[in-house]
Amino acid sequence: MLQNRLNELNSAILNIEGEKVYITGFTREEMLQRYLELGSQCFSSKGMYDYQDLEFHNIKNDALIIVRKDTKEIGRHQYKSLFKDMVQFKDAEEKLISLTFTIRKSIYSVHYHFLTEKLSLLFENKAELDKYLLEKFNYSRSY
């Protein structure tokens, strides 16, 4: 439930306190920044959830997620879309398949995110993503 809510948000602050996660949601990053800098009560939602491990690479494009534990910031997550393309390849049955994909880059780490309609993969760096694209789809391109 927490993961689904996180993936819906446009930006948020997650406060982890024991076994609970308190979320303050914002309509956009600028509102979150205003809240942090000026103390403006410009949030769009608040909620409390049971703690669970989260995957941050499925958040919306440009959504800024700040994670705090016991009031101390422990992480920031934000992905920007870099590139969108389509690749054609043959599956195991030699059937020609077309696949549209998006490549996103983490703003706060070296991670890259490969996203299709049915697949979401996180890569440690650009070299690993490039290797995957070449081996899986025989695809090579600058982005």
Backbone as a printed PyTorch tensor [residue, N CA C, xyz], in Angstrom:
tensor([[[  0.8240,  -1.1950,   0.0000],
         [  0.0000,   0.0000,   0.0000],
         [  0.8680,   1.2610,   0.0000]],

        [[  1.9170,   1.2780,   0.8250],
         [  2.8310,   2.4240,   0.8760],
         [  3.5350,   2.6230,  -0.4610]],

        [[  4.0030,   1.5330,  -1.0820],
         [  4.6800,   1.6310,  -2.3700],
         [  3.7510,   2.2310,  -3.4270]],

        [[  2.5020,   1.7790,  -3.4620],
         [  1.5410,   2.3150,  -4.4360],
         [  1.3200,   3.8030,  -4.2220]],

        [[  1.1940,   4.2150,  -2.9740],
         [  0.9860,   5.6370,  -2.6770],
         [  2.1940,   6.4570,  -3.0980]],

        [[  3.3880,   5.9590,  -2.8080],
         [  4.6170,   6.6560,  -3.1940],
         [  4.6800,   6.8680,  -4.7000]],

        [[  4.3070,   5.8500,  -5.4720],
         [  4.3630,   5.9300,  -6.9310],
         [  3.3380,   6.9070,  -7.5090]],

        [[  2.3020,   7.2520,  -6.7370],
         [  1.2690,   8.1940,  -7.1960],
         [  1.6580,   9.6540,  -6.9750]],

        [[  2.5660,   9.8980,  -6.0460],
         [  2.8530,  11.2750,  -5.6100],
         [  3.6970,  12.0500,  -6.6190]],

        [[  3.4830,  13.3650,  -6.6580],
         [  4.2810,  14.2450,  -7.5100],
         [  5.5410,  14.7140,  -6.8010]],

        [[  5.5470,  14.7520,  -5.5020],
         [  6.6950,  15.0180,  -4.6320],
         [  6.2390,  14.7600,  -3.2090]],

        [[  7.2020,  14.4200,  -2.3290],
         [  6.7910,  14.0960,  -0.9620],
         [  7.9740,  14.0780,  -0.0100]],

        [[  7.6430,  14.1840,   1.2720],
         [  8.5850,  13.9500,   2.3490],
         [  8.0800,  12.7220,   3.0930]],

        [[  8.9370,  11.7220,   3.2540],
         [  8.6110,  10.5240,   4.0150],
         [  9.3670,  10.5890,   5.3280]],

        [[  8.6630,  10.6040,   6.4250],
         [  9.2740,  10.5860,   7.7520],
         [  9.0800,   9.1960,   8.3490]],

        [[ 10.1980,   8.4920,   8.5550],
         [ 10.1520,   7.1560,   9.1490],
         [ 10.3570,   7.3000,  10.6480]],

        [[  9.3880,   6.8240,  11.3940],
         [  9.4550,   6.8530,  12.8590],
         [  9.0590,   5.4830,  13.3670]],

        [[ 10.0470,   4.7070,  13.7600],
         [  9.7860,   3.3450,  14.2120],
         [  9.2390,   2.5060,  13.0800]],

        [[  8.0720,   1.9310,  13.2830],
         [  7.4390,   1.0730,  12.2830],
         [  6.4000,   1.8180,  11.4420]],

        [[  6.3750,   3.1310,  11.5460],
         [  5.4140,   3.9380,  10.7900],
         [  6.1420,   4.8810,   9.8310]],

        [[  5.4800,   5.1960,   8.7260],
         [  5.9770,   6.1640,   7.7530],
         [  4.8950,   7.2250,   7.5920]],

        [[  5.2780,   8.4660,   7.8640],
         [  4.3660,   9.5990,   7.7140],
         [  4.7210,  10.3100,   6.4170]],

        [[  3.7460,  10.4430,   5.5380],
         [  3.9740,  11.0560,   4.2290],
         [  3.2930,  12.4130,   4.1790]],

        [[  4.0600,  13.4040,   3.7290],
         [  3.5130,  14.7080,   3.4090],
         [  3.6760,  14.8650,   1.9030]],

        [[  2.5680,  14.9060,   1.1760],
         [  2.5940,  14.9550,  -0.2860],
         [  2.4030,  16.3670,  -0.8190]],

        [[  2.9910,  16.6120,  -1.9930],
         [  2.9270,  17.9250,  -2.6430],
         [  2.5650,  17.7600,  -4.1120]],

        [[  1.9280,  18.7810,  -4.6810],
         [  1.5110,  18.7090,  -6.0770],
         [  2.6880,  18.8320,  -7.0390]],

        [[  3.7820,  19.4350,  -6.5600],
         [  4.9920,  19.5490,  -7.3880],
         [  6.1920,  19.8820,  -6.5070]],

        [[  7.3840,  19.7390,  -7.0720],
         [  8.6210,  19.9550,  -6.3240],
         [  8.7100,  21.3640,  -5.7460]],

        [[  8.2450,  22.3500,  -6.4830],
         [  8.3270,  23.7320,  -6.0080],
         [  7.5740,  23.9330,  -4.6980]],

        [[  6.4530,  23.2580,  -4.5520],
         [  5.6720,  23.3680,  -3.3190],
         [  6.4180,  22.7070,  -2.1540]],

        [[  7.0620,  21.5920,  -2.4130],
         [  7.8630,  20.9280,  -1.3820],
         [  8.9910,  21.8530,  -0.9320]],

        [[  9.6610,  22.5030,  -1.8930],
         [ 10.7550,  23.4260,  -1.5590],
         [ 10.2370,  24.6070,  -0.7340]],

        [[  9.0750,  25.1310,  -1.0980],
         [  8.4700,  26.2390,  -0.3430],
         [  8.1660,  25.8030,   1.0910]],

        [[  7.6780,  24.5990,   1.2400],
         [  7.3860,  24.0300,   2.5630],
         [  8.6750,  23.9510,   3.3970]],

        [[  9.7670,  23.4860,   2.7890],
         [ 11.0380,  23.3520,   3.5010],
         [ 11.6650,  24.7010,   3.8400]],

        [[ 11.6400,  25.6190,   2.8720],
         [ 12.3240,  26.9020,   3.0380],
         [ 11.5400,  27.9120,   3.8630]],

        [[ 10.2310,  27.9610,   3.6670],
         [  9.4210,  29.0010,   4.3000],
         [  8.4570,  28.4770,   5.3680]],

        [[  8.3260,  27.1610,   5.4200],
         [  7.3750,  26.5950,   6.3680],
         [  5.9330,  26.7290,   5.9270]],

        [[  5.7340,  27.0760,   4.6590],
         [  4.3660,  27.2170,   4.1380],
         [  3.6220,  25.9010,   4.2260]],

        [[  2.3880,  25.9590,   4.6330],
         [  1.5540,  24.7650,   4.7420],
         [  0.9030,  24.4780,   3.3860]],

        [[  1.7300,  24.2100,   2.3870],
         [  1.2490,  24.0630,   1.0120],
         [  1.2260,  22.6000,   0.5560]],

        [[  1.1520,  21.6780,   1.4920],
         [  1.0850,  20.2680,   1.1280],
         [ -0.3000,  19.9390,   0.5860]],

        [[ -0.3760,  18.8610,  -0.1730],
         [ -1.6670,  18.4710,  -0.7550],
         [ -2.2580,  17.2440,  -0.0770]],

        [[ -1.4350,  16.5170,   0.6770],
         [ -1.9560,  15.3310,   1.3650],
         [ -1.0350,  14.9450,   2.5130]],

        [[ -1.6060,  14.2120,   3.4420],
         [ -0.8390,  13.6450,   4.5510],
         [ -1.3760,  12.2480,   4.7900]],

        [[ -0.4810,  11.3640,   5.2310],
         [ -0.9180,  10.0060,   5.5070],
         [  0.0680,   9.2710,   6.3850]],

        [[ -0.3970,   8.1960,   6.9870],
         [  0.4370,   7.3660,   7.8330],
         [  0.3040,   5.9210,   7.3520]],

        [[  1.4400,   5.2350,   7.2160],
         [  1.4720,   3.8690,   6.7090],
         [  2.4030,   3.0350,   7.5630]],

        [[  2.1820,   1.7250,   7.5440],
         [  3.1320,   0.8180,   8.1680],
         [  4.4060,   0.8130,   7.3400]],

        [[  5.5530,   0.7050,   8.0140],
         [  6.8370,   0.7150,   7.3140],
         [  6.9720,  -0.5130,   6.4150]],

        [[  7.5580,  -0.3150,   5.2420],
         [  7.9490,  -1.4050,   4.3550],
         [  9.1230,  -0.9110,   3.5160]],

        [[  9.9560,  -1.8340,   3.0540],
         [ 11.0460,  -1.4540,   2.1650],
         [ 10.4400,  -0.9190,   0.8770]],

        [[ 11.0630,   0.1220,   0.3250],
         [ 10.5090,   0.7890,  -0.8490],
         [ 11.4760,   0.7410,  -2.0190]],

        [[ 10.9230,   0.7510,  -3.2190],
         [ 11.6950,   0.8800,  -4.4490],
         [ 11.3750,   2.2650,  -5.0100]],

        [[ 12.3930,   3.0970,  -5.0750],
         [ 12.1680,   4.4830,  -5.4760],
         [ 12.2580,   4.7020,  -6.9810]],

        [[ 12.7220,   3.7210,  -7.7400],
         [ 12.8880,   3.9380,  -9.1810],
         [ 11.5720,   3.9500,  -9.9510]],

        [[ 10.4680,   3.6190,  -9.3110],
         [  9.1780,   3.6610,  -9.9980],
         [  8.3810,   4.9330,  -9.7230]],

        [[  9.0050,   5.9150,  -9.0790],
         [  8.3060,   7.1770,  -8.8400],
         [  8.1120,   7.9160, -10.1560]],

        [[  7.2200,   8.8780, -10.1480],
         [  6.9370,   9.6590, -11.3560],
         [  8.1610,  10.4600, -11.8020]],

        [[  8.2150,  10.7660, -13.0930],
         [  9.2550,  11.6610, -13.6040],
         [  9.2100,  12.9790, -12.8410]],

        [[ 10.3600,  13.4680, -12.4650],
         [ 10.5490,  14.7680, -11.8110],
         [ 10.0290,  14.8360, -10.3790]],

        [[  9.4010,  13.7820,  -9.8670],
         [  8.9320,  13.7940,  -8.4760],
         [ 10.1430,  13.7560,  -7.5410]],

        [[ 10.1890,  14.6710,  -6.5930],
         [ 11.2550,  14.6860,  -5.5960],
         [ 10.7280,  14.0180,  -4.3340]],

        [[ 11.4220,  12.9750,  -3.8900],
         [ 11.0440,  12.2660,  -2.6720],
         [ 12.1960,  12.4100,  -1.6760]],

        [[ 11.9120,  13.0330,  -0.5430],
         [ 12.9010,  13.1930,   0.5250],
         [ 12.5460,  12.2090,   1.6290]],

        [[ 13.5330,  11.4270,   2.0630],
         [ 13.3100,  10.4210,   3.1010],
         [ 14.0500,  10.8580,   4.3580]],

        [[ 13.3290,  10.8630,   5.4580],
         [ 13.9020,  11.2120,   6.7620],
         [ 13.6570,  10.0550,   7.7270]],

        [[ 14.6110,   9.8710,   8.6130],
         [ 14.4380,   8.8900,   9.6870],
         [ 14.7220,   9.5960,  10.9910]],

        [[ 13.7270,   9.5960,  11.8780],
         [ 13.8350,  10.2990,  13.1570],
         [ 14.2980,  11.7460,  12.9450]],

        [[ 13.6580,  12.4350,  12.0140],
         [ 13.8540,  13.8460,  11.6400],
         [ 15.1580,  14.1440,  10.8980]],

        [[ 16.0280,  13.1690,  10.6860],
         [ 17.2840,  13.3930,   9.9590],
         [ 17.1420,  12.8770,   8.5250]],

        [[ 17.5100,  13.7120,   7.5350],
         [ 17.4060,  13.2970,   6.1420],
         [ 18.3930,  12.1780,   5.8460]],

        [[ 17.8720,  11.0990,   5.2430],
         [ 18.7290,   9.9570,   4.9060],
         [ 18.7720,   9.6810,   3.4060]],

        [[ 17.9700,  10.3990,   2.6140],
         [ 18.0120,  10.1740,   1.1740],
         [ 17.0910,  11.0850,   0.3970]],

        [[ 17.4890,  11.2850,  -0.8680],
         [ 16.6580,  12.0040,  -1.8390],
         [ 16.5970,  11.1640,  -3.0990]],

        [[ 15.4150,  11.1640,  -3.7190],
         [ 15.2020,  10.3740,  -4.9280],
         [ 14.4390,  11.2200,  -5.9370]],

        [[ 14.9740,  11.2410,  -7.1600],
         [ 14.3030,  11.9590,  -8.2470],
         [ 14.8480,  11.4140,  -9.5580]],

        [[ 13.9590,  11.1590, -10.5060],
         [ 14.3510,  10.6440, -11.8090],
         [ 13.8740,  11.5940, -12.9040]],

        [[ 14.7640,  11.8370, -13.8510],
         [ 14.4490,  12.6670, -15.0150],
         [ 14.5150,  11.7930, -16.2590]],

        [[ 13.5490,  11.9660, -17.1350],
         [ 13.5300,  11.2190, -18.3890],
         [ 14.6130,  11.7570, -19.3130]],

        [[ 15.4350,  10.8470, -19.8530],
         [ 16.5110,  11.2360, -20.7660],
         [ 16.1880,  10.9430, -22.2160]],

        [[ 15.5130,   9.8260, -22.4340],
         [ 15.4440,   9.3150, -23.7910],
         [ 14.2650,   8.3550, -23.9280]],

        [[ 13.5910,   8.4090, -25.0530],
         [ 12.5170,   7.4640, -25.3580],
         [ 12.7110,   6.9880, -26.7870]],

        [[ 12.5660,   5.6900, -27.0030],
         [ 12.7790,   5.1350, -28.3310],
         [ 12.0040,   3.8250, -28.4610]],

        [[ 12.0540,   3.2690, -29.6550],
         [ 11.4400,   1.9840, -29.9160],
         [ 12.4980,   1.0710, -30.5110]],

        [[ 12.4670,  -0.1840, -30.1230],
         [ 13.3930,  -1.1740, -30.6600],
         [ 12.5840,  -2.3590, -31.1710]],

        [[ 13.0620,  -2.9730, -32.2480],
         [ 12.4380,  -4.1820, -32.7640],
         [ 13.4260,  -5.3320, -32.6150]],

        [[ 12.9040,  -6.4740, -32.2140],
         [ 13.7450,  -7.6510, -32.0340],
         [ 12.8870,  -8.8900, -32.2150]],

        [[ 13.5490, -10.0400, -32.3650],
         [ 12.8290, -11.3040, -32.4990],
         [ 12.8290, -12.0150, -31.1590]],

        [[ 11.6490, -12.5320, -30.8100],
         [ 11.5380, -13.2780, -29.5570],
         [ 12.0200, -14.7160, -29.7630]],

        [[ 11.8370, -15.5620, -28.7570],
         [ 12.3050, -16.9490, -28.8060],
         [ 11.6570, -17.7420, -29.9400]],

        [[ 10.4610, -17.3360, -30.3580],
         [  9.7460, -18.0200, -31.4450],
         [  9.9980, -17.3640, -32.7970]],

        [[ 11.0130, -16.4660, -32.8480],
         [ 11.3910, -15.7480, -34.0770],
         [ 10.3060, -14.8010, -34.5730]],

        [[  9.4240, -14.3980, -33.6740],
         [  8.3680, -13.4350, -33.9890],
         [  8.9270, -12.0260, -33.7690]],

        [[  8.6720, -11.1210, -34.7120],
         [  9.1660,  -9.7500, -34.6150],
         [  8.3360,  -8.9680, -33.5920]],

        [[  9.0170,  -8.3970, -32.6160],
         [  8.3810,  -7.6580, -31.5260],
         [  8.8700,  -6.2110, -31.5560]],

        [[  7.9750,  -5.2640, -31.3390],
         [  8.3380,  -3.8540, -31.1740],
         [  8.1470,  -3.4830, -29.7160]],

        [[  9.1150,  -2.7630, -29.1730],
         [  9.0770,  -2.3990, -27.7640],
         [  9.4560,  -0.9290, -27.6160]],

        [[  8.5640,  -0.1520, -27.0030],
         [  8.8640,   1.2450, -26.7060],
         [  9.4040,   1.3020, -25.2890]],

        [[ 10.5000,   2.0330, -25.1120],
         [ 11.1160,   2.1220, -23.7940],
         [ 11.5200,   3.5600, -23.4900]],

        [[ 11.6780,   3.8240, -22.1990],
         [ 12.1510,   5.1140, -21.7100],
         [ 13.3590,   4.8650, -20.8270]],

        [[ 14.3460,   5.7350, -20.9410],
         [ 15.5120,   5.6880, -20.0630],
         [ 15.4700,   6.9220, -19.1840]],

        [[ 15.5650,   6.6840, -17.8710],
         [ 15.5620,   7.7840, -16.9050],
         [ 16.8580,   7.7400, -16.0940]],

        [[ 17.2740,   8.8940, -15.6320],
         [ 18.4970,   9.0100, -14.8300],
         [ 18.1400,   9.5640, -13.4640]],

        [[ 18.7420,   8.9650, -12.4350],
         [ 18.5800,   9.4680, -11.0750],
         [ 19.3640,  10.7650, -10.9250]],

        [[ 18.7740,  11.7510, -10.2990],
         [ 19.4400,  13.0310, -10.0490],
         [ 20.4150,  12.9190,  -8.8810]],

        [[ 20.1330,  12.0510,  -7.9250],
         [ 20.9150,  11.9790,  -6.6940],
         [ 21.8050,  10.7470,  -6.5960]],

        [[ 21.9500,   9.9950,  -7.6910],
         [ 22.8510,   8.8400,  -7.7160],
         [ 23.2820,   8.5910,  -9.1560]],

        [[ 24.0360,   7.5380,  -9.3680],
         [ 24.4950,   7.1860, -10.7180],
         [ 23.5670,   6.1710, -11.3820]],

        [[ 22.4410,   5.8520, -10.7600],
         [ 21.5160,   4.8490, -11.2830],
         [ 20.8010,   5.3110, -12.5570]],

        [[ 20.5080,   4.3170, -13.4010],
         [ 19.7000,   4.5080, -14.5990],
         [ 18.4980,   3.5770, -14.5090]],

        [[ 17.3710,   4.0310, -15.0310],
         [ 16.1270,   3.2700, -14.9720],
         [ 15.6510,   3.0010, -16.3910]],

        [[ 15.4240,   1.7290, -16.7010],
         [ 14.9020,   1.2860, -17.9910],
         [ 13.4450,   0.9160, -17.7750]],

        [[ 12.5460,   1.5240, -18.5370],
         [ 11.1150,   1.3780, -18.2970],
         [ 10.3640,   1.0850, -19.5910]],

        [[  9.5610,   0.0200, -19.5620],
         [  8.6340,  -0.2830, -20.6520],
         [  7.2530,  -0.4060, -20.0300]],

        [[  6.2880,  -0.7530, -20.8360],
         [  4.9270,  -0.9260, -20.3180],
         [  4.8550,  -2.0440, -19.2770]],

        [[  5.6890,  -3.0840, -19.4450],
         [  5.6190,  -4.2470, -18.5600],
         [  6.8790,  -4.4820, -17.7300]],

        [[  7.9130,  -3.6800, -17.9320],
         [  9.2040,  -3.9450, -17.3150],
         [  9.7890,  -2.6790, -16.7070]],

        [[ 10.3530,  -2.8130, -15.5110],
         [ 10.9990,  -1.7000, -14.8300],
         [ 12.2940,  -2.2270, -14.2170]],

        [[ 13.4380,  -1.8110, -14.7790],
         [ 14.7310,  -2.3140, -14.3100],
         [ 15.6220,  -1.1590, -13.8900]],

        [[ 16.2990,  -1.3300, -12.7780],
         [ 17.2310,  -0.3330, -12.2730],
         [ 18.6510,  -0.8330, -12.5160]],

        [[ 19.5080,   0.0380, -13.0410],
         [ 20.8970,  -0.3030, -13.3240],
         [ 21.8210,   0.5740, -12.4940]],

        [[ 22.9050,  -0.0070, -12.0360],
         [ 23.8700,   0.6830, -11.1740],
         [ 24.5440,   1.8570, -11.8650]],

        [[ 24.6670,   1.7880, -13.2030],
         [ 25.3270,   2.8660, -13.9450],
         [ 24.9900,   2.7430, -15.4330]],

        [[ 25.4580,   3.7050, -16.2040],
         [ 25.1660,   3.7480, -17.6410],
         [ 25.7810,   2.5580, -18.3720]],

        [[ 26.9840,   2.1590, -17.9750],
         [ 27.6650,   1.0350, -18.6370],
         [ 26.8480,  -0.2550, -18.5120]],

        [[ 26.2670,  -0.5070, -17.3450],
         [ 25.4430,  -1.7090, -17.1670],
         [ 24.1810,  -1.6590, -18.0260]],

        [[ 23.5680,  -0.4930, -18.1100],
         [ 22.3760,  -0.3380, -18.9520],
         [ 22.7430,  -0.5410, -20.4200]],

        [[ 23.8360,   0.0740, -20.8580],
         [ 24.2760,  -0.0790, -22.2550],
         [ 24.5440,  -1.5490, -22.5950]],

        [[ 25.1690,  -2.2690, -21.6770],
         [ 25.4500,  -3.6960, -21.8760],
         [ 24.1510,  -4.4820, -22.0140]],

        [[ 23.1800,  -4.2090, -21.1510],
         [ 21.8830,  -4.8790, -21.2090],
         [ 21.1990,  -4.6260, -22.5540]],

        [[ 21.1710,  -3.3640, -22.9980],
         [ 20.5150,  -3.0200, -24.2570],
         [ 21.1820,  -3.7100, -25.4440]],

        [[ 22.4970,  -3.7950, -25.4260],
         [ 23.2290,  -4.4280, -26.5150],
         [ 22.9830,  -5.9410, -26.5330]],

        [[ 23.0590,  -6.5670, -25.3630],
         [ 22.8860,  -8.0210, -25.3000],
         [ 21.4370,  -8.4470, -25.5410]],

        [[ 20.4970,  -7.7360, -24.9790],
         [ 19.0860,  -8.1300, -25.0560],
         [ 18.4370,  -7.7510, -26.3960]],

        [[ 18.7790,  -6.5540, -26.9140],
         [ 18.0820,  -6.0340, -28.0920],
         [ 19.0140,  -5.6810, -29.2520]],

        [[ 20.3160,  -5.8960, -29.0790],
         [ 21.3110,  -5.4810, -30.0720],
         [ 21.1400,  -3.9960, -30.3830]],

        [[ 20.9830,  -3.2190, -29.3260],
         [ 20.6830,  -1.7830, -29.4250],
         [ 21.8240,  -0.9940, -28.8200]],

        [[ 22.3050,  -0.0220, -29.5830],
         [ 23.3610,   0.8670, -29.0990],
         [ 23.0960,   2.2640, -29.6280]],

        [[ 23.0920,   3.2240, -28.7200],
         [ 22.8060,   4.6050, -29.1130],
         [ 23.2210,   5.5530, -27.9870]],

        [[ 23.6230,   6.7430, -28.3430],
         [ 23.9680,   7.7430, -27.3410],
         [ 22.6950,   8.3750, -26.7880]],

        [[ 22.7220,   8.6600, -25.4930],
         [ 21.6080,   9.3380, -24.8420],
         [ 22.1260,  10.1390, -23.6870]]])
